[in-house]
Each structure stands twice: as structure tokens, then as C-alpha cells.
Amino acid sequence: MELRKERIDRGIKARCEDIYALLSLKEIFYVIGPKSLFVIFLLLIPLLRPFIGDYWERVFFITCLMALLSISWELLFSIGLVSLGQALLFGVGAYFSSIFNTRFHFPVFLSVLLASLSGGFFCALILFPASRIKGIYFSMITLCIPILLCNVIKATGILGGTSGISGVGSIGNYYLELFIPSLILMITVFSLRRFMDTDTGMLIRGIKHNEFSLMTSGINVPKLKFWTIFFAAVIGSFSGSYVAHYYQFVGISAFSLDYSIIPLACSILGGINGFFGSITGAFIICPLSEILREAGTLRIVIYSSILIIFILFVPEGIFSYLSRKYHQLERWKEI
């Protein structure tokens, strides 16, 4: 019996390019296996509290929210906008939710919902006028706005000033606190991946490459830009609002530069490829920064060196690299 090598996905793609025609359990697992493992991982981690402890459960919580913030950055990048001000989305969501809860006495989940939507609209109104310019100029504007708001709060003493807003309502249920970010993360990434494959999603991606061609074709590019910025801001504002209720406090640290740099680093490290790269980067960077905390002052050196090595030798991103290798898997088959 003579054998030859062939790629595992060859038979699947040969039957149909768009709709999988699966003939065996192995092929079914090949297609849905990675996504299923991702879902199982997100649902299983919150249940491992007795084994990994409260500290690493807290790290998992922050990682999920940083992944959402990274997804919002990548969504802005899909229309050609490189943001250095994701802290704006995070901080606005945190303050809005705290105000709704402490001043208007709305329930926690209603506060989070209203803060996500109103914060998204507020940030869209700020960022949309700046979307007419691109490149370093848009990046500098987004970098300055969180710093500006932070200093306004300091100087005027509004929203609690440097003391912040305390007494923010807590969700209360431990497992609910962890499962909600996991579910929102899953819903967001799968919905956006499906949406970006639609006609509207293709138009959104086309803005980055040549928006003038779309405008000459009669496409309402400003409208597409506004709604893309709005949905990206809603995702980022949700992260901030949820963190405010988790810690029951919000201060000017919500506009910290970390919330602008970390999403950018996550997306670049993981790879800008269908939003899964941003999640991969977040689940590498956030736990890694905690592991290296014991290294003291050498933490930043080791952390930065690892990032530089990955960016230099895997420029396409870790997720893109692993995805490419996965689709190149081969098996022996009879001739």
C-alpha cells in the first residue's frame, strides 16, 4: 500500500469553499476544534477558583476586559484609525457607570448597559471629527484627549477630583462577576468575525485601503465610520464600566496610559487577524506581567525583551502564525 502526504483541510476545501461539507468526525473536530477549545477555556476558568486561587481568578477577569479593549482597538484599526487613546473609552465607561449607580441609583447591570451605550456615543462624538485625518495625527489626538480629561478632573475637582468616586455598587455574585466578561468576550468576537464577512463588513475594511473609491461609488463613508467608532467605543466603555463595579471605585487612574498601550501591544503581539489575535495577545501579556512581578525592577526589562523578540521574529503575530501552521497540518493518505 502506497501512501502520500496531503493537507488535512484539502478535502474539506475541495468540496466547497464557503460551506463545509464534512464527512467524518475528524473533519468536524478539525473545523470546530480550536473554537470549541476557546469557548471551553473561557467557561472553565471561572470554575477553577479552589485550585488556582482568588489572585489568578482576578488576573483572568482583567485579561478578559483587556481583550475586549484590544478588540475595540482592532475594530478602529479596521477603518484605518490607529488609536493611542483607548484609555478614553475605558475611563468614560467607568465614570459614566459610577455616576449612573451612585448619583441616580440605577441597578448595577442597568448602569453598565447605559454606561456602555452612552459612553460609546460620547466617545464617538469626540473621535468622529478627528477621523477625517489618519496616521500619526489621529494617534496624537487620541493620546492627548484622555490626558486632557484627566487634568480637567484634577484641576476642577469634578467627579470627585483626585479622590475619585467610591461606594460604587458591586455585582455581588462571584461567579457572575467572572462569567459575564467571558460571555461578552465570546459573543463579541464571534459576532464581529461574522459581521466583518458580510457586505457591510467588507465596506468597512475597504475604508482603510481606499475610502475615496468607496465615496465615488456612492457609499456613505462618514456614516460607516461613525457607527464603527461607536461600536468600538461601546466595547471599550463596557470594559471600564465593569471594572468600576468590580473594584467599587473609579478615579483618574481610569485614564491611565496603561489602558492605551496594553490594547495596542496585545493586538500587535497576537496579530491583527479576525480579532482572535487581540485575545491571544491579551492572554499572553496580562498573565505574563503578573508572573514577572516577582522579578522586581527587572520586570520591565524581561517583559519588554519578550515583546521585542516576538515582534521581530513573529511579525505576523502569534495567533496568525499558529493559525497558518494549523492549516498546514498534513496526514498520510492512500494513493
C-alpha positions in Angstrom: 0.0 0.0 0.0 1.5 3.3 -1.1 0.9 6.5 0.9 1.3 10.2 0.2 1.0 13.3 2.3 -1.8 15.8 2.0 -3.0 18.8 4.0 -5.9 17.9 6.3 -8.0 20.8 5.1 -7.5 19.9 1.4 -10.5 17.6 1.1 -12.8 20.0 3.1 -11.9 23.0 0.9 -12.1 20.9 -2.3 -15.7 20.0 -1.6 -16.9 23.6 -1.0 -15.0 26.8 -0.4 -17.7 28.6 1.6 -19.8 25.9 3.2 -18.0 23.0 4.9 -19.1 19.5 3.6 -17.8 17.4 6.4 -17.6 13.6 6.0 -16.1 12.4 9.3 -15.8 13.3 13.0 -12.2 14.1 12.4 -13.0 16.7 9.9 -15.7 18.2 12.1 -13.2 18.5 15.0 -10.6 20.0 12.7 -13.1 22.8 11.8 -14.7 23.5 15.1 -12.0 22.2 17.5 -10.0 25.4 18.0 -13.1 27.5 18.6 -14.6 24.9 20.9 -11.4 24.8 23.0 -11.5 28.6 23.2 -15.1 28.5 24.5 -14.4 25.7 26.9 -11.4 27.5 28.3 -13.4 30.7 29.0 -16.2 28.8 30.6 -14.0 26.5 32.7 -11.5 29.0 34.2 -14.1 30.7 36.5 -14.9 27.3 38.0 -11.2 26.6 39.0 -11.2 29.0 41.9 -10.4 26.3 44.5 -7.4 25.2 42.5 -5.8 28.5 41.2 -6.9 30.9 44.0 -8.5 34.3 44.0 -5.5 36.1 42.7 -5.3 34.3 39.4 -9.1 34.5 39.0 -8.7 38.2 39.3 -6.0 38.1 36.6 -8.3 36.2 34.4 -11.0 38.8 34.9 -8.7 41.7 34.0 -7.4 39.7 31.0 -10.9 39.3 29.6 -11.6 43.0 29.8 -8.2 43.9 28.3 -9.1 41.5 25.5 -12.3 43.4 24.9 -10.4 46.7 24.9 -7.9 45.2 22.4 -10.8 44.2 20.2 -12.2 47.7 20.3 -8.7 48.9 19.2 -8.6 46.4 16.3 -12.1 47.5 15.2 -10.9 51.1 14.9 -7.9 49.8 13.0 -10.2 48.1 10.5 -11.1 51.6 9.2 -7.5 52.8 9.2 -7.5 54.6 12.6 -4.6 53.8 14.8 -5.7 54.8 18.3 -3.4 55.6 21.2 -6.3 56.6 23.4 -8.2 53.5 24.4 -8.0 54.9 27.9 -10.6 57.4 26.8 -13.2 54.7 26.2 -12.2 52.9 29.4 -12.3 55.9 31.6 -15.5 57.3 30.2 -17.3 54.0 30.6 -16.0 53.8 34.2 -17.1 57.3 35.2 -20.5 57.1 33.4 -21.4 53.8 35.1 -20.3 55.1 38.5 -22.4 58.3 38.1 -25.5 56.3 37.0 -25.1 54.0 40.0 -24.1 56.4 42.8 -26.0 59.6 41.7 -29.1 58.2 40.0 -29.2 54.9 42.0 -29.6 52.7 39.0 -29.1 49.0 39.4 -25.6 47.7 38.6 -26.5 45.9 35.3 -28.6 48.8 34.1 -25.7 51.2 34.9 -23.3 49.0 32.9 -25.7 48.9 30.0 -26.4 52.6 30.0 -22.7 53.5 30.5 -21.7 51.3 27.6 -24.2 52.9 25.2 -23.9 56.5 26.4 -20.1 56.2 26.8 -19.9 54.8 23.3 -22.0 57.7 21.9 -19.9 60.3 23.9 -16.6 58.9 22.6 -17.9 58.6 19.1 -18.9 62.3 19.1 -15.3 63.2 20.3 -13.4 60.8 17.9 -15.6 61.1 14.8 -14.5 64.7 13.8 -10.8 63.6 14.2 -11.4 60.5 11.9 -11.0 62.8 8.9 -7.3 62.7 9.5 -5.2 59.5 9.7 -1.8 58.2 10.7 0.2 59.8 13.4 -2.0 62.9 13.6 -5.1 60.9 14.6 -3.0 58.9 17.0 -1.7 62.0 18.7 -5.2 63.4 19.1 -6.4 60.2 20.7 -3.4 60.2 23.0 -4.0 63.8 24.2 -7.7 63.5 24.9 -7.5 61.2 28.0 -4.7 63.3 29.4 -6.8 66.4 28.9 -9.8 64.9 30.6 -7.6 63.6 33.5 -6.2 67.1 34.1 -9.6 68.7 33.8 -10.8 66.4 36.6 -7.8 67.2 38.7 -7.9 70.9 38.2 -11.7 71.4 38.7 -12.3 68.7 41.3 -15.4 67.5 39.4 -16.4 63.8 39.6 -14.6 63.5 42.9 -11.4 65.1 41.7 -8.3 63.2 42.7 -10.3 61.3 45.3 -12.5 59.7 42.7 -15.9 58.2 43.2 -16.3 55.5 45.9 -19.2 53.4 47.0 -20.0 52.1 43.5 -22.4 49.2 43.6 -20.9 45.7 43.5 -22.3 42.8 41.4 -22.2 40.6 44.5 -22.1 37.2 43.0 -18.5 35.9 42.5 -19.2 33.5 39.6 -21.5 36.0 37.9 -18.7 38.6 38.0 -16.4 36.3 36.1 -18.8 34.6 33.7 -20.3 37.9 32.3 -16.9 39.2 30.9 -16.3 35.7 29.4 -19.7 35.6 27.8 -19.4 39.1 26.5 -16.0 38.3 25.1 -17.2 35.2 23.3 -20.3 37.0 21.9 -18.3 40.0 20.8 -15.5 38.1 18.9 -17.8 35.6 17.1 -20.3 38.3 16.2 -17.7 40.7 14.9 -16.0 37.9 12.9 -19.3 37.0 11.3 -20.2 40.7 10.7 -16.9 41.5 9.0 -17.5 38.8 6.4 -20.8 40.5 5.4 -21.1 43.1 2.6 -21.1 45.9 5.2 -18.0 44.4 6.9 -16.2 44.3 3.6 -17.1 48.0 3.0 -15.7 48.8 6.5 -12.5 47.1 5.7 -12.3 48.9 2.4 -12.3 52.3 4.1 -8.8 51.5 5.4 -7.5 50.7 1.9 -9.2 53.3 -0.3 -12.1 55.3 1.2 -12.2 57.7 -1.8 -13.0 54.8 -4.1 -16.0 53.9 -1.9 -17.1 57.5 -1.8 -17.1 57.8 -5.6 -19.1 54.6 -5.7 -21.9 56.3 -3.7 -21.1 54.7 -0.3 -21.8 56.8 2.7 -18.3 56.5 4.2 -18.8 59.0 7.1 -21.8 57.0 8.3 -19.9 53.8 8.3 -17.0 55.5 10.1 -19.3 56.9 12.8 -21.0 53.6 13.5 -17.7 51.7 13.6 -16.3 54.2 16.1 -19.5 53.9 18.1 -19.4 50.1 18.4 -15.7 50.1 19.2 -16.4 52.7 21.9 -19.3 50.7 23.3 -17.0 47.7 23.7 -14.2 49.8 25.4 -16.8 51.6 27.6 -18.2 48.2 28.8 -14.7 47.2 30.0 -14.3 50.4 32.0 -17.8 50.3 33.5 -17.5 46.7 34.6 -14.1 47.3 36.2 -15.6 50.2 38.2 -18.3 47.9 39.7 -15.7 45.1 40.3 -13.5 47.4 42.4 -16.4 49.6 43.6 -14.3 52.7 42.9 -13.3 54.8 39.9 -10.6 57.5 39.9 -8.4 59.4 37.4 -6.3 56.2 37.1 -9.1 55.0 34.7 -7.5 57.4 32.1 -4.1 55.9 32.8 -1.7 55.4 29.8 -1.6 51.7 30.5 -5.2 51.3 29.2 -4.0 52.8 25.9 -0.7 50.9 25.5 -1.8 47.4 26.6 -4.5 47.0 24.0 -2.1 48.2 21.3 0.5 45.7 22.5 -2.0 42.9 22.7 -3.2 43.4 19.1 0.3 43.7 17.7 1.7 40.7 19.6 -1.3 38.4 18.9 -1.7 39.6 15.3 -4.3 41.7 13.6 -6.3 38.8 12.2 -10.0 38.5 12.8 -9.9 39.7 16.5 -8.7 36.4 17.8 -5.1 37.8 17.7 -6.1 40.5 20.1 -7.5 37.9 22.5 -4.3 35.8 22.2 -2.1 38.8 22.9 -4.2 39.7 26.0 -4.0 36.2 27.4 -0.2 36.3 27.0 0.6 39.8 28.1 -1.6 40.2 31.2 -0.7 36.9 32.9 3.0 37.4 31.9 3.1 40.8 33.5 1.8 39.3 36.7 4.3 36.3 36.6 7.2 38.8 36.2 6.0 40.9 39.1 8.3 39.0 41.4 11.3 40.0 39.3 11.1 43.5 40.8 12.9 46.2 38.7 13.9 43.6 36.1 10.3 43.0 35.3 10.1 45.8 32.7 13.4 44.6 31.1 12.3 41.0 30.8 8.8 42.0 29.7 10.0 44.4 27.0 12.6 41.9 25.8 10.0 39.2 25.3 7.7 41.6 23.4 10.6 42.7 21.2 11.6 39.1 20.4 8.1 38.1 19.4 7.6 41.2 17.3 10.9 40.8 15.5 10.8 37.1 14.8 7.0 36.6 14.5 5.9 39.9 12.9 2.6 38.5 11.6 1.5 37.9 15.2 1.4 34.8 17.4 -2.2 33.9 16.5 -1.6 34.4 12.8 1.5 32.2 12.9 -0.2 29.4 14.8 -3.3 29.6 12.6 -1.2 29.3 9.5 0.7 26.3 10.9 -2.6 24.7 11.9 -4.0 24.9 8.4 -0.7 23.4 7.0 -1.1 20.2 9.1 -0.6 17.1 6.9 -1.7 13.5 7.1 -0.8 10.3 5.3 -3.3 9.1 2.8 -3.6 6.1 0.5 -2.8 6.7 -3.2 
